[in-house]
Amino acid sequence: MITNNFSKLTFLAIGLSGSAMAQIVYQDTFDEDGLDTNTGIGGGSDAAQFNTNGGYIWNDNADDDENLNTGPGAGAGSHITTFFTENSFNVSNGFTLEIVFDMDSNTTDGPFPSNHFSFGLVANAETALNGLFSSSSQVPLTDGIGFSLGIRNNSVEEGLLEWDADGNAGAGLQSTLNAFAFATGTDQTLTLEVEDDGSYSYTYGAITGSGTTAIDLNQTYFFKARTQGSAENAIQSITLTTNSAQFAAPTIATDLLVHDLGQPIDFTITFDPSATSAELVNSTDPGTSIDLITIDSGDATPNDGQVTVTDSPAIVGSNTYEITASRPNIAALSGNIELTLIDPADEAADNDFSLAIQADSPLFYYRFEDAAGSTFVRDSSGNRFHTNDLTSNLPASAFGGAPSPGGLGNAADFVPIAGARGIRVPATSEISESFTFTSLLNVSPTTFTNARNLLSMSTGTGAGANILSRLGSFRSQLDGTIDILSADTDLPLETTCLIHYVFTADDVNGGGTHVLYINGEAVDTATTVDSFDANEGNWIIGANSILGDPSWLDWIDETAIFEEALSDAQITAHNDALLAAADQFLGFFADSTEITGGDPVTLSWKVSDAATSVSINGTAVDGSAAGGIYSQQFFPTADTSYLISVDGPDGVQTAEVNVTVTGPPIPLGPPVITSINSDNAAPPNITITMQGQPATEYILKASVDLNDLFLVQVESQTTDENGMATFSFEGLGTEEFYRLELPTAE
């Protein structure tokens, strides 16, 4: 159910005022287009006969349609024809009416004592009997003002006349405002100007006059003309200029386009004050409707065509609200707004990371946890900055996907397609003040040939341009200049890994600084920001300020803006919370995928606290004690595939890195023990890993005091193709030493 909210908002005035705002709303020169066609301004017109004796059908001859009255020149004086516009016009702020006409005769002598010619504006073209100012005895059924160019049987004076239907002009009868005579002739011009207070002035050749009319200008008015008794009276052109907006299409707006189920939504509605009907409906829920005219008549500013309506729709998904306004003789006009209603109960459950983000009060926080094909992004900050303002080139499939490695559930994929792709956030900020941008990035094997935009602001200059982008290195253009924030090697370029990324800007305008954080650690030092113009605008994720290319590529997850610069401690806490909440396996990459034989390759992997064991090509490596990024050198002598296996709550997850070895192998140095681990058993269980020559047998020997020349042989192992081997055995005692040897030749 929609209910009226009687609070009022401030609106721009619908009406125009002053001659500087004048606009031609109706114009026709009858240039062989016919009355019913009217290719001029303001719509068509119509002509009609009003008696059984026939009439002069104006504009009957297309070759001579400059003369409206082209019928036969003989006949009874009762030949009457009227002409009127199809549309009515808003004249509430005043108007100017200019008529160019021909007058053949305006006398009552001869065969046509009813000779009469008149034209002007009337509030209802069809209820004004058979003409305009046709008889002083008629009680007016409508307001009107115009010129009578003939005496008409001595019952109607020549001059400027008015009809005032509510009786303000005397007894409600026709009255003469200014009497003056008209001459016969062609190409004559009459001009009538009426101000919004009813004051008027007119010009007819050397004749001028002024006064005040009592007609109600808040009605809408038609142009209307009447001829009787002469076949040669003609109108050559009509021009109606008003200082008022014409019948305007209604508008409906609300602050956001995506709302929570059960939350009241305020709609700001405008419709033309001259409308005689205006209705609001939720077409998704047809039982919802309201008469806006009734609301407008009873609110704080009655009958101004401006209302505020509050509704709490109950249908999850798309809801279309439509307002339709109409008035007589004008086609109904409508406006609509489409809202998306989401159920807060559908939001994903919180985890350590989301709780850490929410604890620091973000302006907005997008987790991208909605299902594939979602057309909106849910805000988890509590501020309800949900958005469906997504560029058309951002495919629906971008949302709800899960990159591999995953991270925190679903993510948004900014796929490399043609055109711009981005998310415009309803939230705004003042860019010259402190803020923090945080996001999880999953960088896939994509070459960044252009600077790809992560963050910008939609309006203004300088601050309104790109704020943050990546081209190998990450860079900021917060102040309009390019500041390099990281080295190309700070993030893997051609691999996949979930990265916790934070950009802070502290007191940025005029001597402020900005800092880049990767995986909880500051990169280099703070960079000074030059001063720039202050600007408040909408945040945009994944595109520049005009939503153009080059847009971001690859996955984005868990994105938030804070309207302050977070501290080192807060950023560290967020990164730690990510490792506590994320999937067990977050990335596997190499510092190079092509090396020269004998050179090392450094493999790195990222796991969360959930990982229970990590191995590469079957050999245990670091990573199961606590989440984080781990690295180890390997010495392949031939092309090698490295398979990482990460065990945890989701079972075993794997990924592969292929390393190409070029050039002749260089002999490796002596074997080394790369790690040694023991437990608290008595005697302890010990695991030792080593690096040596590939496919080579090594013997592990032990000593308890270094004085026995390592006489105890523990066991032997043959290294794999990478020179790796693992020894697992029961230790000798509380203190012991180990060394590796090649077997002794017999």
C-alpha positions in Angstrom: 0.0 0.0 0.0 1.3 3.5 -0.9 0.8 6.2 1.7 1.3 9.9 1.5 4.4 11.3 3.1 3.6 15.0 3.8 7.2 16.1 4.0 8.2 18.4 1.1 11.4 18.6 -0.9 12.7 21.6 -2.7 12.2 21.6 -6.4 13.0 23.8 -9.4 10.0 25.7 -10.5 8.2 24.0 -13.4 6.9 27.3 -14.8 9.1 29.7 -16.8 9.0 33.4 -16.3 10.2 36.4 -18.2 10.5 37.0 -21.9 14.0 35.6 -21.9 12.4 32.2 -21.3 9.8 32.6 -24.0 9.1 29.6 -26.3 7.0 29.2 -29.4 4.5 26.5 -28.5 2.2 26.7 -31.5 2.8 28.0 -35.0 1.4 27.5 -38.4 1.8 29.4 -41.7 -0.7 27.1 -43.5 1.9 26.4 -46.2 0.0 23.8 -48.2 0.2 21.2 -45.5 -3.5 21.2 -44.6 -5.2 22.0 -41.4 -5.3 18.5 -40.2 -1.6 17.8 -41.0 0.0 21.0 -39.7 3.7 20.5 -40.0 4.4 23.5 -37.9 5.0 23.7 -34.2 2.5 22.4 -31.6 0.4 19.8 -33.3 -2.5 19.8 -35.7 -5.7 21.7 -35.9 -9.3 21.0 -37.1 -12.1 22.8 -38.9 -15.8 22.2 -38.4 -19.2 23.4 -39.8 -21.8 24.4 -37.3 -25.1 24.6 -39.1 -27.3 22.9 -41.6 -26.6 25.5 -44.3 -23.0 24.3 -44.6 -19.9 26.4 -44.1 -16.8 27.6 -45.7 -14.4 24.7 -45.3 -11.2 26.5 -44.4 -8.0 25.3 -46.2 -10.1 23.3 -48.7 -7.8 24.1 -51.6 -4.2 22.8 -51.1 -2.9 25.1 -53.8 -4.2 28.1 -52.0 -4.2 27.1 -48.4 -2.7 30.4 -47.3 -6.3 31.4 -47.4 -8.2 29.4 -44.8 -11.6 30.5 -46.1 -11.6 29.1 -49.6 -15.3 27.9 -49.9 -18.0 29.4 -52.2 -18.4 33.1 -52.1 -22.1 33.2 -52.1 -24.8 31.9 -49.7 -26.7 32.7 -46.6 -25.0 34.6 -43.7 -25.5 31.5 -41.6 -22.5 29.8 -43.2 -20.3 29.3 -40.1 -17.0 27.5 -39.8 -14.7 27.3 -36.8 -11.1 26.3 -36.6 -9.3 25.2 -33.4 -6.1 23.5 -32.4 -5.9 19.9 -31.4 -3.8 20.6 -28.3 -4.3 23.1 -25.5 -1.4 25.1 -24.1 -0.2 26.2 -20.7 -0.2 30.0 -20.5 -0.1 30.4 -16.7 3.1 32.6 -16.8 1.7 34.7 -19.7 1.7 34.5 -23.5 2.1 36.4 -26.7 -0.4 35.7 -29.6 0.4 37.1 -33.1 -2.0 36.7 -36.0 -1.5 37.7 -39.6 -4.8 37.9 -41.4 -6.8 39.1 -44.4 -10.2 40.9 -44.0 -12.5 41.1 -47.0 -15.5 42.6 -45.3 -16.7 43.3 -41.8 -19.9 45.2 -42.5 -23.4 44.1 -41.8 -24.8 45.6 -45.0 -25.8 43.6 -48.0 -26.7 39.9 -48.1 -24.6 39.0 -45.0 -25.8 40.8 -41.9 -24.2 38.2 -39.8 -20.7 38.8 -41.3 -18.3 38.1 -38.5 -14.6 37.1 -38.0 -13.0 36.4 -34.6 -10.0 34.6 -33.1 -8.2 34.1 -29.8 -7.7 31.7 -26.9 -10.4 29.6 -25.2 -10.1 27.2 -22.3 -12.4 24.6 -24.0 -12.7 24.7 -27.7 -15.8 22.6 -28.0 -18.1 23.9 -25.3 -17.9 27.5 -26.5 -21.0 26.9 -28.5 -20.5 27.4 -32.2 -17.8 30.0 -32.1 -15.9 32.6 -30.3 -17.6 35.9 -29.2 -20.5 35.2 -31.5 -23.2 36.7 -29.4 -23.3 39.0 -26.3 -26.3 37.1 -25.1 -24.5 33.8 -24.6 -23.6 32.8 -21.1 -19.9 31.7 -21.3 -19.2 28.1 -20.8 -15.5 28.6 -20.8 -12.9 31.4 -20.3 -11.5 33.1 -23.3 -9.8 36.2 -24.7 -9.5 37.4 -28.3 -10.5 39.8 -31.0 -13.9 40.3 -32.7 -13.3 41.8 -36.1 -17.0 42.4 -37.0 -20.1 43.8 -35.3 -22.2 40.7 -36.1 -25.8 42.0 -36.4 -24.9 44.8 -34.1 -24.8 42.4 -31.2 -21.0 42.0 -30.8 -18.6 44.9 -30.7 -15.4 45.1 -32.6 -12.2 45.0 -30.4 -10.6 42.9 -27.7 -13.2 40.8 -25.8 -13.2 38.3 -23.0 -15.4 35.6 -21.7 -15.2 34.9 -18.0 -17.0 31.7 -17.1 -16.9 32.1 -13.3 -18.6 35.6 -13.4 -15.6 37.8 -12.7 -16.3 39.9 -15.7 -19.6 41.4 -14.7 -22.4 38.8 -14.7 -20.3 36.1 -16.3 -21.3 37.3 -19.8 -19.1 38.3 -22.6 -17.5 41.7 -22.1 -15.5 44.1 -24.2 -12.1 45.0 -22.8 -11.2 47.5 -25.5 -13.4 48.6 -28.4 -11.8 49.6 -31.7 -12.5 49.2 -35.4 -10.7 47.0 -37.9 -10.0 47.8 -41.5 -10.3 45.5 -44.5 -7.1 44.5 -46.3 -4.5 41.8 -46.5 -1.4 41.0 -44.5 -2.6 42.7 -41.3 -1.0 41.9 -38.0 -2.5 41.7 -34.5 -0.4 41.1 -31.4 -1.7 40.4 -27.9 0.6 40.1 -24.9 -0.7 38.9 -21.5 1.4 38.7 -18.3 1.0 36.2 -15.5 -0.9 38.7 -13.4 -3.5 39.2 -16.2 -2.2 42.5 -17.4 -2.3 42.8 -21.1 -1.3 45.0 -24.1 -2.1 44.8 -27.8 -1.0 46.3 -31.0 -2.9 46.6 -34.3 -1.0 48.9 -36.7 -1.0 52.2 -35.0 -3.7 51.2 -32.5 -2.5 50.1 -29.1 -4.2 49.4 -25.8 -3.7 47.8 -22.3 -5.6 46.7 -19.3 -6.3 43.6 -17.1 -8.2 40.5 -18.0 -10.1 38.4 -15.4 -9.8 35.0 -17.1 -8.1 32.2 -15.2 -4.7 31.7 -16.7 -4.1 28.6 -14.7 -6.3 26.7 -17.2 -5.0 25.4 -20.4 -6.1 27.2 -23.6 -6.7 26.3 -27.2 -6.4 28.7 -30.2 -9.8 29.1 -31.9 -11.1 31.1 -34.8 -14.6 31.7 -36.3 -15.8 33.0 -39.6 -19.4 33.7 -40.8 -20.8 35.3 -43.8 -17.6 36.0 -45.9 -15.7 33.5 -48.0 -12.6 35.7 -48.2 -11.7 36.3 -44.5 -8.5 34.4 -43.9 -5.8 33.7 -41.4 -2.3 33.6 -42.9 -0.3 32.6 -39.8 -0.6 32.0 -36.1 2.2 32.2 -33.6 1.6 31.5 -29.9 4.6 32.1 -27.6 4.3 31.3 -23.9 6.4 32.0 -20.8 5.3 28.6 -19.3 6.4 25.0 -19.7 3.9 23.1 -21.7 2.2 20.0 -20.5 5.2 18.1 -19.2 5.7 14.4 -18.8 5.6 13.4 -15.2 8.8 12.3 -13.4 9.4 9.9 -10.6 12.7 9.4 -8.8 14.2 7.9 -5.6 17.6 8.2 -4.1 18.6 4.6 -4.8 17.5 2.0 -7.4 18.2 -1.1 -5.3 16.5 -1.4 -1.9 16.1 -3.8 0.9 12.8 -5.7 1.3 10.7 -4.0 4.0 12.5 -0.7 3.9 10.3 2.4 3.1 11.1 4.1 -0.2 10.5 7.8 -0.7 9.5 8.8 -4.3 9.9 12.3 -5.5 7.2 12.9 -8.0 6.4 15.9 -10.3 3.6 16.2 -12.8 2.1 19.1 -14.7 0.0 21.2 -12.4 -2.6 21.5 -15.2 -3.2 17.8 -15.2 -6.7 16.7 -14.3 -5.6 13.2 -13.4 -2.4 11.7 -12.1 -2.0 8.2 -10.8 0.9 6.2 -9.4 0.9 2.4 -9.7 3.4 -0.4 -9.0 2.8 -2.4 -12.2 4.6 -5.4 -10.6 1.9 -5.3 -7.9 -1.2 -4.0 -9.7 -3.2 -3.6 -6.4 -0.9 -0.7 -5.6 -2.2 2.7 -6.8 -2.7 6.2 -5.6 -4.4 9.4 -6.8 -1.7 12.0 -6.8 -4.1 14.9 -7.5 -5.7 14.2 -4.1 -2.4 14.2 -2.4 -1.2 17.3 -4.1 -4.4 19.2 -3.2 -3.8 18.5 0.5 -0.1 18.8 1.0 1.9 21.7 2.3 2.0 23.4 -1.1 -1.3 22.5 -2.8 -1.7 22.0 -6.5 1.9 22.6 -7.5 2.4 19.2 -9.1 5.0 18.2 -6.6 4.5 15.4 -4.1 6.5 12.9 -2.0 5.1 9.4 -1.7 6.4 6.6 0.5 5.9 2.9 -0.3 7.3 -0.4 1.1 7.0 -2.9 -1.8 6.8 -6.5 -0.9 7.9 -8.3 -4.1 11.6 -9.4 -4.3 13.1 -8.6 -7.7 12.2 -6.0 -10.2 9.4 -3.5 -9.3 8.3 -0.9 -11.9 6.5 2.2 -10.6 4.7 4.2 -13.3 3.1 7.6 -13.0 0.5 8.7 -15.7 -0.8 12.2 -16.0 -3.5 13.6 -18.4 -5.7 16.5 -19.1 -8.5 16.9 -21.6 -7.5 17.1 -25.3 -3.9 16.1 -24.5 -2.5 12.6 -24.8 -1.7 11.1 -21.5 2.0 11.2 -20.6 3.8 8.8 -18.3 7.1 8.3 -16.5 8.5 5.3 -14.7 11.3 4.0 -12.6 12.4 0.4 -12.2 13.7 -0.7 -8.7 15.3 -3.9 -7.6 14.2 -5.2 -4.3 16.5 -7.6 -2.4 16.0 -9.7 0.7 18.6 -9.0 3.4 18.1 -12.6 4.5 19.7 -13.8 1.3 23.1 -12.1 2.2 26.0 -14.5 2.7 27.0 -15.4 6.2 29.7 -13.3 7.8 33.2 -14.5 8.2 36.4 -13.2 9.9 37.2 -11.0 7.0 33.8 -9.5 6.5 33.5 -8.8 10.2 36.9 -7.1 10.2 35.9 -4.9 7.3 32.5 -4.0 8.9 34.1 -3.2 12.2 36.0 -0.2 10.6 32.7 1.3 9.3 33.1 1.3 5.5 31.1 3.7 3.3 30.2 0.7 1.1 31.4 -2.9 1.0 30.8 -5.2 -2.0 31.4 -8.9 -1.4 30.0 -10.1 -4.8 28.4 -13.1 -3.3 25.2 -13.0 -5.4 24.4 -15.8 -7.8 25.7 -15.9 -11.3 23.7 -13.6 -13.6 22.9 -11.1 -10.9 22.1 -7.6 -12.2 22.9 -5.8 -9.0 25.7 -5.7 -6.4 24.7 -5.9 -2.7 26.3 -3.5 -0.2 27.3 -5.2 3.1 28.3 -2.0 4.9 24.8 -1.5 6.4 24.5 1.8 4.5 22.4 0.1 1.7 24.4 1.5 -1.2 23.3 -1.4 -3.3 23.7 -0.7 -7.0 22.5 -1.9 -10.4 24.3 0.8 -12.2 26.5 -1.5 -14.3 27.8 -0.7 -17.7 26.1 -2.5 -20.5 29.5 -4.1 -21.5 29.8 -5.8 -18.1 28.2 -9.1 -18.8 25.8 -10.6 -16.3 28.0 -13.7 -16.1 30.7 -11.4 -14.5 29.0 -11.8 -11.2 28.6 -14.8 -9.0 31.6 -16.6 -10.5 34.4 -18.2 -8.5 38.0 -17.7 -9.7 40.5 -20.6 -9.3 42.0 -20.3 -6.8 38.9 -19.0 -5.2 39.4 -16.8 -2.2 36.2 -15.8 -0.4 33.4 -17.5 -2.3 32.1 -15.7 -5.5 33.8 -12.8 -7.2 33.3 -10.4 -10.1 35.1 -11.1 -13.4 36.0 -8.1 -15.5 36.5 -10.1 -18.6 38.6 -8.8 -21.6 35.7 -7.8 -23.9 35.4 -4.8 -26.1 34.1 -1.6 -24.6 33.9 -0.2 -21.1 32.9 -2.1 -18.0 32.5 -0.7 -14.6 30.3 -0.4 -11.5 29.0 3.1 -10.5 28.4 3.3 -6.8 25.5 5.4 -5.4 27.8 6.6 -2.5 29.7 9.8 -2.9 32.7 11.2 -1.1 34.7 14.4 -1.0 37.9 13.3 -2.8 40.2 15.9 -1.3 39.8 14.3 2.1 41.3 11.1 3.5 40.0 7.8 2.3 41.0 4.1 1.9 40.2 1.7 -1.0 40.6 -2.0 -0.3 40.0 -4.9 -2.6 41.0 -8.5 -3.3 42.4 -9.0 -6.7 42.9 -12.3 -8.5 45.3 -11.6 -11.3 45.1 -14.1 -14.1 47.5 -14.6 -17.0 46.6 -11.4 -18.8 49.0 -8.9 -20.4 48.3 -5.4 -19.3 49.1 -3.5 -22.5 47.3 -0.4 -21.2 46.9 1.1 -17.7 43.8 -0.7 -16.4 41.6 1.4 -14.1 40.6 0.1 -10.7 39.1 3.2 -9.1 37.9 6.6 -10.2 35.4 9.3 -9.4 32.6 10.3 -11.8 32.7 14.1 -11.9 35.0 17.0 -11.8 38.5 17.5 -13.1 41.7 16.3 -11.6 40.1 14.4 -8.7 37.4 13.4 -11.1 39.9 11.6 -13.4 41.4 8.2 -12.8 42.5 7.6 -9.2 44.1 4.2 -9.4 45.2 1.9 -12.2 47.7 -0.8 -13.1 50.2 -1.1 -15.9 52.7 -3.7 -14.6 53.2 -1.4 -11.7 50.3 0.1 -9.7 50.0 3.8 -10.1 47.9 6.7 -8.8 46.5 9.7 -10.7 44.7 11.1 -7.7 46.2 14.6 -8.3 46.2 14.4 -12.2 49.8 13.3 -12.3 51.1 9.7 -12.5 52.7 8.4 -9.3 54.3 5.0 -9.4 53.3 3.1 -6.3 54.9 -0.3 -6.8 57.5 -2.2 -8.9 56.3 -4.5 -11.6 57.6 -7.4 -9.5 55.5 -6.5 -6.5 52.7 -8.6 -7.9 52.9 -11.6 -10.2 52.2 -10.5 -13.8 51.4 -13.7 -15.6 49.9 -16.0 -13.0 46.9 -16.4 -10.6 47.0 -15.4 -7.0 44.5 -13.8 -4.6 46.1 -10.5 -3.4 44.9 -8.3 -0.5 45.4 -4.8 -1.9 44.9 -1.5 0.0 45.4 2.1 -1.2 45.2 4.9 1.4 45.1 8.6 0.8 45.6 10.7 4.0 44.7 14.4 4.0 45.3 14.2 0.3 44.8 17.8 -1.0 47.8 19.9 -0.5 50.7 18.0 1.1 48.9 14.7 1.7 50.3 11.2 1.1 49.1 8.0 -0.5 50.4 4.5 0.2 50.0 1.1 -1.4 49.7 -2.1 0.7 50.0 -5.6 -0.7 49.1 -8.5 1.6 49.2 -6.3 4.6 52.6 -4.7 4.0 53.3 -1.2 2.8 55.1 -1.1 -0.5 58.0 1.4 -0.5 57.2 4.7 1.2 54.4 7.2 1.2 54.1 9.3 -1.9 53.3 13.0 -1.7 50.1 14.1 -3.4 50.0 17.5 -5.1 47.0 19.8 -4.4 44.0 19.7 -6.7 40.4 21.0 -6.9 38.0 19.6 -4.4 35.4 17.4 -5.9 32.5 15.3 -4.6 31.2 12.6 -6.9 30.3 8.9 -7.3 32.9 6.2 -6.9 33.4 4.0 -10.0 35.0 0.6 -9.7 36.8 -0.9 -12.7 36.6 2.0 -15.1 37.7 5.6 -15.5 35.5 8.5 -14.7 33.6 8.5 -18.0 33.2 4.7 -17.9 35.5 4.2 -20.9 38.3 1.9 -21.8 40.8 0.8 -20.7 38.7 -0.9 -18.0 40.0 -3.3 -15.4 40.8 -6.9 -16.4 40.4 -10.0 -14.2 38.8 -10.8 -10.9 37.8 -8.3 -8.2 36.4 -9.4 -4.8 35.6 -7.9 -1.4 35.8 -4.2 -2.3 35.3 -1.4 0.1 35.8 2.4 0.6 36.5 3.9 4.0 36.2 7.7 4.4 39.4 7.8 6.4 42.9 6.5 5.9 43.1 3.2 7.8 46.1 2.7 10.1 48.9 0.1 9.6 47.3 -1.9 12.4 43.9 -2.0 10.8 45.3 -3.0 7.4 47.3 -5.8 9.1 44.2 -7.0 11.0 42.3 -7.1 7.7 45.0 -9.2 6.1 45.2 -11.6 9.0 41.4 -11.9 9.0 41.5 -12.8 5.3 44.0 -15.7 6.0 41.6 -16.9 8.7 38.5 -16.7 6.5 39.6 -17.6 3.0 39.7 -20.9 1.1 42.6 -23.1 1.9 44.4 -22.5 -1.4 44.9 -18.9 -2.7 47.6 -19.1 -5.4 50.7 -20.7 -6.9 53.2 -18.9 -9.1 56.8 -18.7 -10.2 59.2 -15.8 -10.4 60.0 -17.0 -14.0 58.6 -19.7 -16.2 61.7 -19.9 -18.3 65.2 -20.2 -16.9 68.7 -21.2 -18.0 69.8 -24.7 -17.0 71.4 -24.5 -13.6 69.7 -21.3 -12.5 67.1 -21.5 -9.7 63.4 -20.9 -10.1 61.5 -19.5 -7.0 58.1 -21.0 -6.6 55.6 -19.2 -4.3 52.3 -20.3 -2.9 49.6 -18.6 -0.8 47.4 -20.5 1.6 45.0 -19.7 4.4 44.9 -20.9 7.9 42.7 -23.7 6.7 45.5 -25.5 4.8 46.5 -28.7 6.7 49.3 -29.8 4.4 51.1 -28.5 1.3 53.4 -30.5 -1.1 55.0 -29.9 -4.4 55.5 -32.9 -6.7 54.8 -35.1 -3.6 57.4 -33.5 -1.3 56.1 -31.6 1.7 56.8 -27.9 1.8 56.0 -25.1 4.2 52.4 -23.7 4.5 50.4 -25.8 6.9 51.4 -24.1 10.1 49.7 -20.8 9.4 48.3 -18.9 6.4 50.5 -16.7 4.3 52.8 -16.6 1.3 55.7 -19.1 1.2 58.6 -19.5 -1.3 61.3 -22.0 -2.1 64.0 -22.3 -4.7 64.1 -25.3 -7.1 66.9 -26.2 -9.6 65.4 -28.0 -12.6 67.8 -29.2 -15.2 65.1 -29.9 -17.8 61.5 -28.7 -18.6 59.6 -29.4 -15.5 55.9 -29.3 -14.3 55.5 -28.4 -10.7 52.2 -29.6 -9.1 51.2 -28.2 -5.8 48.7 -30.1 -3.6 47.0 -28.2 -0.8 44.9 -30.3 1.6 42.2 -28.8 3.8 38.4 -28.6 4.5 37.6 -28.7 0.8 39.8 -31.7 0.1 42.9 -31.7 -2.0 43.2 -28.7 -4.3 45.9 -28.5 -6.9 47.6 -26.2 -9.4 50.4 -26.5 -11.8 53.3 -24.2 -12.9 55.4 -25.2 -15.9 59.1 -24.1 -16.1 61.0 -24.3 -19.3 64.8 -24.8 -19.0 67.0 -23.5 -21.8 70.7 -23.8 -22.5 73.2 -26.3 -21.2 72.8 -27.4 -17.6 75.3 -26.0 -15.2 76.5 -28.5 -12.5 75.0 -28.0 -9.2 77.0 -27.3 -6.0 77.2 -29.6 -3.0 73.9 -30.9 -1.4 72.2 -28.8 1.2 69.6 -29.5 3.9 66.7 -27.1 3.1 64.6 -27.9 6.2 64.5 -30.0 9.4 61.5 -30.5 11.6 60.9 -32.7 14.7 58.1 -33.4 17.1 58.1 -33.8 20.9 58.1 -37.6 21.0 61.0 -39.4 22.9 62.9 -40.1 20.8 61.7 -37.4 18.3 60.3 -38.1 14.8 62.4 -36.1 12.4 61.8 -35.0 8.8 64.6 -33.5 6.7 64.4 -32.2 3.2 67.4 -31.7 0.9 68.4 -30.2 -2.4 71.1 -31.7 -4.5 71.9 -33.2 -7.9 68.8 -34.6 -9.7 68.3 -38.4 -9.8 71.3 -38.9 -7.4 71.6 -41.1 -4.4 72.5 -39.4 -1.1 73.2 -40.9 2.3 72.1 -39.1 5.5 74.5 -39.6 8.4 74.2 -38.6 12.1 76.4 -37.7 15.0 75.6 -37.0 18.7 78.7 -35.0 19.5 80.5 -34.2 16.3 83.4 -36.4 17.6 82.3 -39.7 16.2 83.0 -38.7 12.6 79.3 -39.3 11.6 79.6 -43.0 11.9 75.8 -43.5 12.1 74.2 -44.0 8.7 70.5 -43.0 9.0 69.2 -43.9 5.5 69.7 -43.2 1.8 67.4 -41.5 -0.7 67.5 -40.7 -4.4 66.6 -37.2 -5.4 63.9 -36.5 -8.0 64.3 -34.6 -11.2 64.5 -31.3 -9.3 67.2 -32.6 -6.9 64.7 -32.9 -4.0 64.5 -35.7 -1.4 63.0 -36.2 2.0 64.3 -38.3 4.9 61.8 -39.3 7.7 63.2 -41.3 10.7 63.3 -41.7 14.4 66.0 -39.5 16.0 68.9 -40.5 18.2 68.4 -38.4 21.3 68.2 -34.9 22.7 71.0 -33.5 20.6 72.2 -34.7 17.2 73.8 -33.5 14.0 73.4 -34.5 10.3 75.2 -34.4 7.1 74.7 -35.6 3.5 77.2 -37.7 1.6 77.5 -39.4 -1.8 77.8 -43.2 -1.5 81.5 -44.4 -1.2 82.7 -46.4 -4.2 83.6 -49.9 -3.3 
